[in-house]
Structure formats: structure tokens, C-alpha cells
């Protein structure tokens, strides 16, 4: 598995990591044994980067990762977590005292003294312009509660504001063939500043797997049911903000573009890995087989220039008008 330096952390991580939202909640039930099997399969396939958050299953995802690593001493995995979504989303909550409490909880969940990376979890936009917030994050580093900090953002403008902060180690942002706006400014700015880019929602909540039809029904506790129009959190987190019917149709066209030699999911992951400035992509997995298949994209042959051009054309024709101006 190719390793890339995660920005200002100075640490190497696998170019394909593992997102663990689905192991906590909001994607339907995942049994603990299945969750541990996913973690195990990912590591066996060369993954050295797990991404989680304190809010995934109210800490369940962190706890599962902590258990997994305790039971396998010597396993080298970089764990990034997030904080901020367990409180009301108002800027006044983004203060040092809360940061310390949230970090202490994550450290207990993960069973570590110092967190590898803590990311602000899509906070209110005004947080990115607060010197006090970033001073507080610097204090956490000085106190050795965390080794580094980054941000998880909704918009390109938020990403650019965070990149301009000298202590920001990484930016996590939605990037996939249905969300191309970060290519314009965010990835070049991050590369110039030495900030890592973590690409999330790489399959547009499964749309780019090509497995769904307009008649597909998701579980009631799956965000693809209850947040389709942004009812619970930012709409862009579900299907990358793409209208479901449009996304299903565009995904079928994407599958035709990449051809039968690859699965659409593998092609989408390979597309992200090829983008200059990307450090790691973090697909989720609900089974060991999925985790292994995702990891294989790291070593796949690059997509040829004509395929990359066709993906851009598909985005411009079918997707851009609905999402480009929003995020």
C-alpha cells in the first residue's frame, strides 16, 4: 500500500484509509463482530489510517477502534478523530474547556494518552475566523493531549480559511467524481501550504458503487433515508448533495465511462487517489470483503486521460448545476 505524508503531522498514512462512521451509527446496524472484522481486513490489506469521530454512535466507533488496537499490540495505525458535533452548533461552544473535555472522552474511548489527530467536525463557518479557537487548539498540542489538529469542512471557502492557519495539519473535504469543486483551489492551496487532504464521502454515499436504482429503499436509521434533504445535518453529506434520481442516472453513466475492467466503486476511488494533492481517501465498509476491495484501489492501474476527461464532462453536464455553487 502506498504511503503519503499527512501534511503537517509529518506522519505517513496509507493512500486508502478506512472511514468508520458506518461502524458507529447512521448506516443501519453493524454487529460488533462484523465491525472488528472490517478493521482487521483493512489492516491486513495495508490500511494504516482510520478516521472516526466522537459522535459516531456516541463514541461506539472510537471504542471499537480502541478495543481492536488493544487486542493487537504493535499494530501501527494512525487514528484521526473529530470533535464538536456532540454539542449545540454555536460558536460559543468552541472553547478550550470544551475541547479538553471532548478530547479526554476520546482518549478514554480510544485508550490512548495522546490523540494522533483531532479535527474540528464541520463547525459553524465563523469558527474558522476565530483566533481564539486556533489558540485553543495550539494549547491542546502544547499540553500533549493531541499530536496535531485539522478540520473537517463542508465548503471550499471553509477549507481555504483553515489552510491559511499555520497550525492546521490537514483538511478533510468531500471529494469524488460528483464533487469536483475542491480541485479548483483547495487542493492546490493545500499542496502549497503543506497541508494534508483527506477525501471523504468518496462514493457519494454509495451512489458511485452503481448498485442503486430509483426504487432502492434504505433503513429508517440510515442517513440516506432521514437526511436526504438535509433534515438532520448538512445535505452535502448524503449523496454528496446530489438529487438521488439524478445521482442514480449519472452513476450508471459513470459505470459506462470506466468500463467493465473495474467496478464503479474501484474506479471512483482510483480517480480520487490520482488527484494531485490528495493524501488519503477514506471509504467506509460494512464488511471485510468491502474493506479489502476498497484497499485494492490503491494499487490499481491509473485511469487514462480520456477517462478523466469523460468524468469531468459528466460532472459538467449532469451534476455541476446542483452542487458546485453550494459547497
Secondary structure, 3 states (H helix, E strand, C coil): CCEEECHHHCCEEECECEECHHHHCCECCCCHHHHHHHHHHHHHCCCCEEECCCCHHHHHHHHHHHHHHHHCCCCCCEEEEEECCCCCCCHHHCCHHHHHHHHHHHHHHHCCCCECEEEEECCCHHHHHCHHHHHHHHHHHHCCCECCEEEECCCHHHHHHHHCCCCEEEEEEECECCECHHHCCHHHHHHHHCCEEEEECCCCCCHHHCCCCCCCCCCCCEHHHHCCCCCCCCHHHCHHHCCHHHHHHHHHHHHHHHCCCCCHHHHHHHHHHCCCCCCEECCECCCHHHHHHHHHHHHCCCCCHHHHHHHHHHHHHHHHHHHCCCC
